[in-house]
Amino acid sequence: MRTLFRPVVLRLAFAALAAFALVLSKTVAPAEALCVTPPELGKWINVDPNTQSLTRVELQFVCQDQILNGKPYPPGPPWYVRVFGKCYPSDCDWGQVGAQRLNSGHIYAYYDQGFAKRHVWAKMSDYRPGQLWVYTYTDFTDPNRADYEVHNWFRH
């Protein structure tokens, strides 16, 4: 009698465990990361309509909330920056480049335009709510041209 009882109990235990696992798999949702929309995202216009500097900045964010083969997915940088400078008769499009958020909170982009190397940092203002502060440093390759830096404020 004992030898018959043990396999029945084991079968019932395994059946109960399998049923519990099935119920658990149907009621527990898979874990998903959440990408919050960053406040810097979007198209920004210089608050100074008469600027001779940057006129517009576009910031694009790509949510990389998955890991595939040990790397963030989708591949590529999490940020893209597009800058427009004042030119005549229309603004100069510097193009779109990949960017990254630094530990300081700034979004950093680098442009190599041949005649100049430009470093662009963007961050939401602590002093002007809802405005984006953009700092640009231009390093000319021609040693006879003076390097310069500019600070600009932008609004949506």
Buried (B, 14 or more C-beta within 10 A) or exposed (E): EEEEEEEEEEEEEEEEEEEEEEEEEEEEEEEEEEEEEBEBEBEBBBEEEEBEBBBBBBBBBBBBEEEEEEEBEEEEBBBBBBBBBBEEEEBBEBEEBBBEBEEEEBBBBEBEEEEBBBBBBBBBEEEEEEBBBBBBEBEBEEEEEEEEEEEBBBEE
